[in-house]
């Protein structure tokens, strides 16, 4: 199993329009429809997830009471 490192990152959100936060990790998905002009492509979290998986880790998202939380787990020592 090994020793794991767990990182938790939270950000307060206003009116997140995503019912299933796992969709945030899909390529080209853009949760904030109002930000169409910023040039973002919607692939950042998909790339992040893939890099973490290549290192044997996981990333999950949770949205509770206007707080979006990402939890990353990676094995740091076998």
C-alpha positions in Angstrom: 0.0 0.0 0.0 2.7 2.5 0.9 2.7 5.9 2.6 0.3 8.5 1.1 0.3 12.2 1.1 -3.1 13.9 1.0 -3.6 17.4 -0.2 -6.9 19.3 0.3 -7.5 22.5 -1.5 -10.8 24.5 -0.9 -12.2 27.6 -2.6 -15.4 29.4 -1.8 -17.8 29.5 -4.8 -20.9 31.4 -5.6 -23.7 29.5 -7.3 -21.7 26.7 -8.8 -23.8 25.4 -11.7 -22.4 21.8 -11.7 -24.7 19.1 -10.3 -22.0 16.3 -10.6 -18.6 17.7 -9.7 -16.9 14.8 -11.3 -17.8 16.4 -14.7 -15.2 19.1 -13.8 -12.5 16.6 -14.8 -13.9 16.0 -18.3 -12.0 17.4 -21.2 -13.4 20.7 -22.6 -16.0 20.9 -19.8 -16.4 24.5 -18.6 -18.3 24.9 -15.4 -18.6 28.7 -15.5 -20.5 29.5 -18.7 -20.0 33.3 -18.1 -16.2 32.9 -18.7 -16.3 32.1 -22.4 -14.2 35.1 -23.3 -11.2 34.3 -21.1 -9.6 32.0 -23.6 -9.7 28.9 -21.4 -10.2 25.6 -23.1 -11.6 23.5 -20.3 -8.8 21.0 -20.2 -6.8 22.1 -17.1 -8.5 19.7 -14.6 -8.5 16.9 -17.1 -4.7 17.2 -17.6 -4.3 17.6 -13.8 -6.2 14.4 -13.2 -4.2 12.4 -15.8 -0.9 13.6 -14.4 -1.9 12.6 -10.8 -3.2 9.2 -12.1 0.1 8.6 -13.9 1.8 9.0 -10.6 -0.5 6.4 -9.0 -2.7 8.9 -7.3 -6.3 10.1 -7.3 -8.1 13.5 -7.3 -11.7 14.0 -6.3 -13.9 17.1 -6.0 -16.7 17.9 -3.5 -19.1 20.8 -3.3 -20.7 21.6 0.0 -22.3 24.8 1.1 -20.6 26.9 -1.6 -17.2 25.4 -0.9 -15.5 23.5 -3.7 -12.9 21.1 -2.3 -10.3 19.1 -4.3 -8.6 16.2 -2.5 -5.5 14.7 -4.0 -3.9 11.5 -2.7 -0.5 10.2 -4.0 1.8 7.5 -2.8 5.1 9.0 -1.6 6.8 5.8 -0.4 6.1 2.1 -1.2 
